[in-house]
């Protein structure tokens, strides 16, 4: 088990998910439901892959302290960015439904 490889994969998938959420959030702010709907399938797929990667990394969490500080920082940064985008997405989706 290579925790560095798993974390790099998690960073990659989280970055892809964050980029997609940015696009969806922009579409929702612009009331572009066609664009938002077009992103839905990809968002669902990326979310599944993201959850699998988080689970894989967390199942070996005892090895996280062995990571290079720069890699830990990258993971933390993209994680925080994704968290904020997910929260914004939830608000925008609720508003679009209303």
N, CA, C and O atoms as CSV, one atom per row, in Angstrom:
chain,resi,resn,atom,element,x,y,z
A,1,UNK,N,N,0.853,-1.177,0.000
A,1,UNK,CA,C,0.000,0.000,0.000
A,1,UNK,C,C,0.896,1.237,0.000
A,1,UNK,O,O,1.750,1.399,0.872
A,2,UNK,N,N,0.693,2.086,-0.970
A,2,UNK,CA,C,1.492,3.311,-1.106
A,2,UNK,C,C,0.598,4.509,-0.789
A,2,UNK,O,O,-0.172,4.966,-1.633
A,3,UNK,N,N,0.716,5.004,0.436
A,3,UNK,CA,C,-0.138,6.110,0.878
A,3,UNK,C,C,0.105,7.368,0.050
A,3,UNK,O,O,-0.826,8.134,-0.196
A,4,UNK,N,N,1.335,7.586,-0.376
A,4,UNK,CA,C,1.640,8.773,-1.190
A,4,UNK,C,C,0.881,8.723,-2.510
A,4,UNK,O,O,0.317,9.725,-2.950
A,5,UNK,N,N,0.870,7.558,-3.133
A,5,UNK,CA,C,0.137,7.395,-4.397
A,5,UNK,C,C,-1.356,7.609,-4.167
A,5,UNK,O,O,-2.015,8.297,-4.947
A,6,UNK,N,N,-1.891,7.022,-3.096
A,6,UNK,CA,C,-3.320,7.171,-2.807
A,6,UNK,C,C,-3.685,8.630,-2.548
A,6,UNK,O,O,-4.727,9.098,-3.006
A,7,UNK,N,N,-2.838,9.349,-1.820
A,7,UNK,CA,C,-3.120,10.752,-1.529
A,7,UNK,C,C,-3.024,11.585,-2.803
A,7,UNK,O,O,-3.838,12.483,-3.015
A,8,UNK,N,N,-2.048,11.302,-3.644
A,8,UNK,CA,C,-1.951,12.031,-4.911
A,8,UNK,C,C,-3.186,11.796,-5.778
A,8,UNK,O,O,-3.678,12.721,-6.423
A,9,UNK,N,N,-3.687,10.561,-5.794
A,9,UNK,CA,C,-4.910,10.267,-6.543
A,9,UNK,C,C,-6.102,11.004,-5.939
A,9,UNK,O,O,-6.953,11.514,-6.668
A,10,UNK,N,N,-6.164,11.061,-4.600
A,10,UNK,CA,C,-7.245,11.789,-3.936
A,10,UNK,C,C,-7.176,13.279,-4.263
A,10,UNK,O,O,-8.205,13.912,-4.498
A,11,UNK,N,N,-5.979,13.835,-4.279
A,11,UNK,CA,C,-5.811,15.250,-4.639
A,11,UNK,C,C,-6.290,15.479,-6.070
A,11,UNK,O,O,-6.965,16.470,-6.351
A,12,UNK,N,N,-5.944,14.572,-6.965
A,12,UNK,CA,C,-6.343,14.710,-8.370
A,12,UNK,C,C,-7.858,14.665,-8.519
A,12,UNK,O,O,-8.439,15.526,-9.180
A,13,UNK,N,N,-8.503,13.676,-7.916
A,13,UNK,CA,C,-9.953,13.566,-8.053
A,13,UNK,C,C,-10.664,14.716,-7.361
A,13,UNK,O,O,-11.694,15.187,-7.843
A,14,UNK,N,N,-10.129,15.174,-6.235
A,14,UNK,CA,C,-10.740,16.303,-5.529
A,14,UNK,C,C,-10.620,17.576,-6.357
A,14,UNK,O,O,-11.544,18.389,-6.384
A,15,UNK,N,N,-9.502,17.751,-7.023
A,15,UNK,CA,C,-9.308,18.905,-7.903
A,15,UNK,C,C,-10.312,18.871,-9.057
A,15,UNK,O,O,-10.909,19.890,-9.402
A,16,UNK,N,N,-10.488,17.697,-9.644
A,16,UNK,CA,C,-11.451,17.557,-10.740
A,16,UNK,C,C,-12.870,17.848,-10.257
A,16,UNK,O,O,-13.641,18.516,-10.946
A,17,UNK,N,N,-13.211,17.341,-9.068
A,17,UNK,CA,C,-14.540,17.586,-8.512
A,17,UNK,C,C,-14.731,19.067,-8.205
A,17,UNK,O,O,-15.794,19.620,-8.483
A,18,UNK,N,N,-13.724,19.711,-7.639
A,18,UNK,CA,C,-13.815,21.142,-7.325
A,18,UNK,C,C,-14.011,21.963,-8.602
A,18,UNK,O,O,-14.812,22.897,-8.625
A,19,UNK,N,N,-13.290,21.618,-9.646
A,19,UNK,CA,C,-13.439,22.344,-10.918
A,19,UNK,C,C,-14.854,22.187,-11.469
A,19,UNK,O,O,-15.445,23.150,-11.958
A,20,UNK,N,N,-15.391,20.980,-11.387
A,20,UNK,CA,C,-16.751,20.750,-11.859
A,20,UNK,C,C,-17.760,21.524,-11.009
A,20,UNK,O,O,-18.700,22.111,-11.544
A,21,UNK,N,N,-17.569,21.525,-9.700
A,21,UNK,CA,C,-18.479,22.267,-8.822
A,21,UNK,C,C,-18.438,23.762,-9.108
A,21,UNK,O,O,-19.470,24.432,-9.051
A,22,UNK,N,N,-17.266,24.288,-9.414
A,22,UNK,CA,C,-17.166,25.706,-9.796
A,22,UNK,C,C,-18.034,25.987,-11.011
A,22,UNK,O,O,-18.768,26.974,-11.052
A,23,UNK,N,N,-17.940,25.099,-12.009
A,23,UNK,CA,C,-18.731,25.278,-13.230
A,23,UNK,C,C,-20.221,25.160,-12.936
A,23,UNK,O,O,-21.023,25.949,-13.435
A,24,UNK,N,N,-20.585,24.177,-12.131
A,24,UNK,CA,C,-22.005,24.006,-11.809
A,24,UNK,C,C,-22.518,25.189,-10.989
A,24,UNK,O,O,-23.616,25.686,-11.240
A,25,UNK,N,N,-21.747,25.635,-10.028
A,25,UNK,CA,C,-22.166,26.771,-9.209
A,25,UNK,C,C,-22.369,28.010,-10.069
A,25,UNK,O,O,-23.324,28.761,-9.872
A,26,UNK,N,N,-21.477,28.220,-11.014
A,26,UNK,CA,C,-21.621,29.368,-11.908
A,26,UNK,C,C,-22.896,29.238,-12.740
A,26,UNK,O,O,-23.627,30.212,-12.925
A,27,UNK,N,N,-23.154,28.042,-13.235
A,27,UNK,CA,C,-24.375,27.815,-14.018
A,27,UNK,C,C,-25.613,28.069,-13.158
A,27,UNK,O,O,-26.582,28.668,-13.624
A,28,UNK,N,N,-25.582,27.618,-11.918
A,28,UNK,CA,C,-26.725,27.833,-11.027
A,28,UNK,C,C,-26.908,29.316,-10.711
A,28,UNK,O,O,-28.038,29.803,-10.660
A,29,UNK,N,N,-25.807,30.037,-10.500
A,29,UNK,CA,C,-25.911,31.484,-10.254
A,29,UNK,C,C,-26.502,32.205,-11.460
A,29,UNK,O,O,-27.218,33.196,-11.315
A,30,UNK,N,N,-26.193,31.698,-12.652
A,30,UNK,CA,C,-26.691,32.301,-13.890
A,30,UNK,C,C,-28.057,31.746,-14.298
A,30,UNK,O,O,-28.573,32.089,-15.361
A,31,UNK,N,N,-28.634,30.902,-13.466
A,31,UNK,CA,C,-29.927,30.269,-13.747
A,31,UNK,C,C,-29.896,29.483,-15.052
A,31,UNK,O,O,-30.894,29.409,-15.770
A,32,UNK,N,N,-28.737,28.897,-15.349
A,32,UNK,CA,C,-28.547,28.096,-16.559
A,32,UNK,C,C,-28.764,26.626,-16.201
A,32,UNK,O,O,-27.812,25.864,-16.028
A,33,UNK,N,N,-30.042,26.245,-16.095
A,33,UNK,CA,C,-30.360,24.881,-15.675
A,33,UNK,C,C,-29.912,23.838,-16.703
A,33,UNK,O,O,-29.615,22.698,-16.344
A,34,UNK,N,N,-29.864,24.222,-17.959
A,34,UNK,CA,C,-29.408,23.287,-18.991
A,34,UNK,C,C,-27.950,22.902,-18.736
A,34,UNK,O,O,-27.603,21.722,-18.786
A,35,UNK,N,N,-27.108,23.876,-18.468
A,35,UNK,CA,C,-25.693,23.602,-18.184
A,35,UNK,C,C,-25.548,22.810,-16.886
A,35,UNK,O,O,-24.778,21.851,-16.823
A,36,UNK,N,N,-26.287,23.210,-15.856
A,36,UNK,CA,C,-26.219,22.508,-14.570
A,36,UNK,C,C,-26.641,21.042,-14.735
A,36,UNK,O,O,-26.001,20.143,-14.191
A,37,UNK,N,N,-27.696,20.814,-15.472
A,37,UNK,CA,C,-28.152,19.444,-15.715
A,37,UNK,C,C,-27.140,18.643,-16.523
A,37,UNK,O,O,-26.974,17.444,-16.300
A,38,UNK,N,N,-26.465,19.301,-17.458
A,38,UNK,CA,C,-25.469,18.622,-18.282
A,38,UNK,C,C,-24.290,18.131,-17.441
A,38,UNK,O,O,-23.626,17.163,-17.812
A,39,UNK,N,N,-24.027,18.784,-16.323
A,39,UNK,CA,C,-22.902,18.417,-15.461
A,39,UNK,C,C,-23.269,17.354,-14.428
A,39,UNK,O,O,-22.389,16.795,-13.773
A,40,UNK,N,N,-24.539,17.078,-14.282
A,40,UNK,CA,C,-25.019,16.215,-13.206
A,40,UNK,C,C,-24.434,14.801,-13.251
A,40,UNK,O,O,-23.996,14.291,-12.220
A,41,UNK,N,N,-24.417,14.175,-14.391
A,41,UNK,CA,C,-23.911,12.807,-14.507
A,41,UNK,C,C,-22.432,12.742,-14.140
A,41,UNK,O,O,-22.001,11.862,-13.395
A,42,UNK,N,N,-21.667,13.681,-14.672
A,42,UNK,CA,C,-20.235,13.723,-14.360
A,42,UNK,C,C,-20.013,13.996,-12.870
A,42,UNK,O,O,-19.120,13.416,-12.252
A,43,UNK,N,N,-20.825,14.876,-12.307
A,43,UNK,CA,C,-20.711,15.185,-10.882
A,43,UNK,C,C,-20.984,13.946,-10.040
A,43,UNK,O,O,-20.260,13.672,-9.083
A,44,UNK,N,N,-22.015,13.204,-10.390
A,44,UNK,CA,C,-22.338,11.980,-9.655
A,44,UNK,C,C,-21.199,10.964,-9.740
A,44,UNK,O,O,-20.848,10.338,-8.740
A,45,UNK,N,N,-20.631,10.803,-10.919
A,45,UNK,CA,C,-19.513,9.862,-11.098
A,45,UNK,C,C,-18.294,10.295,-10.303
A,45,UNK,O,O,-17.682,9.487,-9.604
A,46,UNK,N,N,-17.941,11.572,-10.409
A,46,UNK,CA,C,-16.783,12.080,-9.673
A,46,UNK,C,C,-16.988,11.979,-8.167
A,46,UNK,O,O,-16.048,11.687,-7.427
A,47,UNK,N,N,-18.208,12.217,-7.716
A,47,UNK,CA,C,-18.501,12.123,-6.291
A,47,UNK,C,C,-18.305,10.700,-5.787
A,47,UNK,O,O,-17.760,10.499,-4.702
A,48,UNK,N,N,-18.742,9.715,-6.556
A,48,UNK,CA,C,-18.541,8.315,-6.181
A,48,UNK,C,C,-17.059,7.978,-6.092
A,48,UNK,O,O,-16.614,7.357,-5.127
A,49,UNK,N,N,-16.303,8.386,-7.092
A,49,UNK,CA,C,-14.868,8.114,-7.109
A,49,UNK,C,C,-14.183,8.836,-5.952
A,49,UNK,O,O,-13.303,8.273,-5.301
A,50,UNK,N,N,-14.582,10.071,-5.697
A,50,UNK,CA,C,-14.040,10.844,-4.575
A,50,UNK,C,C,-14.272,10.101,-3.258
A,50,UNK,O,O,-13.349,9.939,-2.459
A,51,UNK,N,N,-15.501,9.655,-3.039
A,51,UNK,CA,C,-15.826,8.950,-1.798
A,51,UNK,C,C,-15.003,7.674,-1.654
A,51,UNK,O,O,-14.553,7.354,-0.554
A,52,UNK,N,N,-14.799,6.944,-2.745
A,52,UNK,CA,C,-13.976,5.734,-2.713
A,52,UNK,C,C,-12.540,6.062,-2.335
A,52,UNK,O,O,-11.920,5.345,-1.550
A,53,UNK,N,N,-12.010,7.150,-2.894
A,53,UNK,CA,C,-10.632,7.541,-2.596
A,53,UNK,C,C,-10.482,8.003,-1.147
A,53,UNK,O,O,-9.492,7.679,-0.490
A,54,UNK,N,N,-11.449,8.748,-0.657
A,54,UNK,CA,C,-11.399,9.181,0.746
A,54,UNK,C,C,-11.404,7.951,1.653
A,54,UNK,O,O,-10.617,7.863,2.595
A,55,UNK,N,N,-12.287,7.014,1.365
A,55,UNK,CA,C,-12.373,5.799,2.170
A,55,UNK,C,C,-11.054,5.022,2.139
A,55,UNK,O,O,-10.597,4.532,3.171
A,56,UNK,N,N,-10.448,4.910,0.962
A,56,UNK,CA,C,-9.183,4.181,0.840
A,56,UNK,C,C,-8.069,4.850,1.652
A,56,UNK,O,O,-7.300,4.178,2.339
A,57,UNK,N,N,-7.994,6.171,1.564
A,57,UNK,CA,C,-6.960,6.895,2.307
A,57,UNK,C,C,-7.220,6.787,3.806
A,57,UNK,O,O,-6.299,6.545,4.587
A,58,UNK,N,N,-8.463,6.964,4.199
A,58,UNK,CA,C,-8.777,6.932,5.627
A,58,UNK,C,C,-8.602,5.538,6.225
A,58,UNK,O,O,-8.370,5.409,7.427
A,59,UNK,N,N,-8.709,4.505,5.412
A,59,UNK,CA,C,-8.512,3.149,5.934
A,59,UNK,C,C,-7.046,2.909,6.297
A,59,UNK,O,O,-6.716,1.938,6.977
A,60,UNK,N,N,-6.180,3.801,5.839
A,60,UNK,CA,C,-4.755,3.727,6.167
A,60,UNK,C,C,-4.292,5.024,6.812
A,60,UNK,O,O,-3.160,5.464,6.610
A,61,UNK,N,N,-5.174,5.626,7.586
A,61,UNK,CA,C,-4.892,6.942,8.162
A,61,UNK,C,C,-3.658,6.948,9.061
A,61,UNK,O,O,-3.037,7.991,9.264
A,62,UNK,N,N,-3.305,5.780,9.598
A,62,UNK,CA,C,-2.123,5.729,10.450
A,62,UNK,C,C,-0.841,6.048,9.675
A,62,UNK,O,O,0.184,6.372,10.275
A,63,UNK,N,N,-0.898,5.957,8.368
A,63,UNK,CA,C,0.268,6.247,7.528
A,63,UNK,C,C,0.325,7.709,7.069
A,63,UNK,O,O,1.317,8.135,6.477
A,64,UNK,N,N,-0.727,8.469,7.338
A,64,UNK,CA,C,-0.771,9.856,6.872
A,64,UNK,C,C,0.336,10.709,7.482
A,64,UNK,O,O,0.810,11.657,6.855
A,65,UNK,N,N,0.743,10.380,8.686
A,65,UNK,CA,C,1.803,11.178,9.318
A,65,UNK,C,C,3.157,10.986,8.642
A,65,UNK,O,O,4.096,11.731,8.920
A,66,UNK,N,N,3.267,10.006,7.767
A,66,UNK,CA,C,4.515,9.751,7.041
A,66,UNK,C,C,4.618,10.570,5.750
A,66,UNK,O,O,5.650,10.556,5.080
A,67,UNK,N,N,3.554,11.271,5.416
A,67,UNK,CA,C,3.537,12.045,4.176
A,67,UNK,C,C,4.457,13.256,4.274
A,67,UNK,O,O,4.696,13.797,5.354
A,68,UNK,N,N,4.960,13.659,3.127
A,68,UNK,CA,C,5.736,14.898,3.066
A,68,UNK,C,C,4.826,16.057,3.475
A,68,UNK,O,O,3.644,16.068,3.130
A,69,UNK,N,N,5.368,17.028,4.208
A,69,UNK,CA,C,4.545,18.180,4.623
A,69,UNK,C,C,3.878,18.896,3.450
A,69,UNK,O,O,2.734,19.337,3.561
A,70,UNK,N,N,4.585,19.014,2.332
A,70,UNK,CA,C,4.010,19.694,1.164
A,70,UNK,C,C,2.787,18.944,0.631
A,70,UNK,O,O,1.807,19.561,0.214
A,71,UNK,N,N,2.851,17.612,0.647
A,71,UNK,CA,C,1.726,16.811,0.177
A,71,UNK,C,C,0.545,16.929,1.145
A,71,UNK,O,O,-0.604,17.027,0.713
A,72,UNK,N,N,0.823,16.920,2.439
A,72,UNK,CA,C,-0.236,17.121,3.443
A,72,UNK,C,C,-0.908,18.471,3.235
A,72,UNK,O,O,-2.132,18.589,3.308
A,73,UNK,N,N,-0.091,19.489,2.976
A,73,UNK,CA,C,-0.633,20.837,2.764
A,73,UNK,C,C,-1.503,20.878,1.507
A,73,UNK,O,O,-2.567,21.496,1.510
A,74,UNK,N,N,-1.059,20.232,0.448
A,74,UNK,CA,C,-1.842,20.192,-0.795
A,74,UNK,C,C,-3.182,19.512,-0.574
A,74,UNK,O,O,-4.212,19.979,-1.059
A,75,UNK,N,N,-3.164,18.406,0.161
A,75,UNK,CA,C,-4.394,17.689,0.454
A,75,UNK,C,C,-5.334,18.554,1.287
A,75,UNK,O,O,-6.534,18.611,1.018
A,76,UNK,N,N,-4.798,19.215,2.278
A,76,UNK,CA,C,-5.598,20.076,3.141
A,76,UNK,C,C,-6.199,21.236,2.358
A,76,UNK,O,O,-7.374,21.561,2.528
A,77,UNK,N,N,-5.405,21.856,1.508
A,77,UNK,CA,C,-5.853,23.009,0.724
A,77,UNK,C,C,-6.978,22.633,-0.226
A,77,UNK,O,O,-8.004,23.311,-0.273
A,78,UNK,N,N,-6.792,21.551,-0.986
A,78,UNK,CA,C,-7.828,21.171,-1.945
A,78,UNK,C,C,-9.059,20.641,-1.211
A,78,UNK,O,O,-10.182,20.808,-1.686
A,79,UNK,N,N,-8.859,20.011,-0.070
A,79,UNK,CA,C,-9.991,19.541,0.726
A,79,UNK,C,C,-10.854,20.693,1.215
A,79,UNK,O,O,-12.082,20.622,1.171
A,80,UNK,N,N,-10.208,21.750,1.681
A,80,UNK,CA,C,-10.939,22.922,2.164
A,80,UNK,C,C,-11.666,23.619,1.005
A,80,UNK,O,O,-12.804,24.065,1.152
A,81,UNK,N,N,-10.999,23.704,-0.134
A,81,UNK,CA,C,-11.622,24.320,-1.307
A,81,UNK,C,C,-12.862,23.529,-1.730
A,81,UNK,O,O,-13.909,24.113,-2.011
A,82,UNK,N,N,-12.740,22.204,-1.773
A,82,UNK,CA,C,-13.875,21.367,-2.164
A,82,UNK,C,C,-15.010,21.492,-1.149
A,82,UNK,O,O,-16.176,21.567,-1.534
A,83,UNK,N,N,-14.685,21.514,0.125
A,83,UNK,CA,C,-15.697,21.653,1.174
A,83,UNK,C,C,-16.499,22.936,0.971
A,83,UNK,O,O,-17.727,22.924,1.045
A,84,UNK,N,N,-15.806,24.033,0.717
A,84,UNK,CA,C,-16.481,25.320,0.502
A,84,UNK,C,C,-17.361,25.290,-0.742
A,84,UNK,O,O,-18.474,25.816,-0.732
A,85,UNK,N,N,-16.864,24.675,-1.811
A,85,UNK,CA,C,-17.649,24.589,-3.040
A,85,UNK,C,C,-18.870,23.691,-2.862
A,85,UNK,O,O,-19.930,23.970,-3.420
A,86,UNK,N,N,-18.729,22.621,-2.092
A,86,UNK,CA,C,-19.854,21.727,-1.824
A,86,UNK,C,C,-20.929,22.469,-1.030
A,86,UNK,O,O,-22.119,22.356,-1.326
A,87,UNK,N,N,-20.505,23.219,-0.032
A,87,UNK,CA,C,-21.462,23.999,0.764
A,87,UNK,C,C,-22.177,25.035,-0.102
A,87,UNK,O,O,-23.393,25.195,-0.004
A,88,UNK,N,N,-21.429,25.730,-0.940
A,88,UNK,CA,C,-22.031,26.717,-1.837
A,88,UNK,C,C,-22.992,26.034,-2.808
A,88,UNK,O,O,-24.066,26.558,-3.102
A,89,UNK,N,N,-22.601,24.871,-3.299
A,89,UNK,CA,C,-23.431,24.118,-4.238
A,89,UNK,C,C,-24.755,23.746,-3.602
A,89,UNK,O,O,-25.801,23.837,-4.245
A,90,UNK,N,N,-24.722,23.332,-2.354
A,90,UNK,CA,C,-25.952,22.960,-1.653
A,90,UNK,C,C,-26.900,24.158,-1.536
A,90,UNK,O,O,-28.108,24.024,-1.734
A,91,UNK,N,N,-26.351,25.306,-1.218
A,91,UNK,CA,C,-27.175,26.530,-1.106
A,91,UNK,C,C,-27.768,26.885,-2.468
A,91,UNK,O,O,-28.954,27.198,-2.571
A,92,UNK,N,N,-26.944,26.837,-3.505
A,92,UNK,CA,C,-27.415,27.209,-4.843
A,92,UNK,C,C,-28.453,26.211,-5.362
A,92,UNK,O,O,-29.415,26.602,-6.023
A,93,UNK,N,N,-28.259,24.938,-5.067
A,93,UNK,CA,C,-29.246,23.938,-5.489
A,93,UNK,C,C,-30.578,24.139,-4.791
A,93,UNK,O,O,-31.632,24.032,-5.417
A,94,UNK,N,N,-30.537,24.432,-3.485
A,94,UNK,CA,C,-31.781,24.700,-2.759
A,94,UNK,C,C,-32.495,25.914,-3.360
A,94,UNK,O,O,-33.713,25.908,-3.535
A,95,UNK,N,N,-31.723,26.945,-3.669
A,95,UNK,CA,C,-32.319,28.154,-4.246
A,95,UNK,C,C,-32.921,27.866,-5.620
A,95,UNK,O,O,-33.981,28.389,-5.964
A,96,UNK,N,N,-32.241,27.033,-6.395
A,96,UNK,CA,C,-32.751,26.705,-7.735
A,96,UNK,C,C,-34.038,25.896,-7.651
A,96,UNK,O,O,-34.922,26.033,-8.497
A,97,UNK,N,N,-34.137,25.057,-6.633
A,97,UNK,CA,C,-35.345,24.240,-6.476
A,97,UNK,C,C,-36.538,25.113,-6.097
A,97,UNK,O,O,-37.658,24.889,-6.557
A,98,UNK,N,N,-36.283,26.107,-5.255
A,98,UNK,CA,C,-37.349,27.010,-4.822
A,98,UNK,C,C,-37.671,27.899,-5.974
A,98,UNK,O,O,-38.546,28.758,-5.865
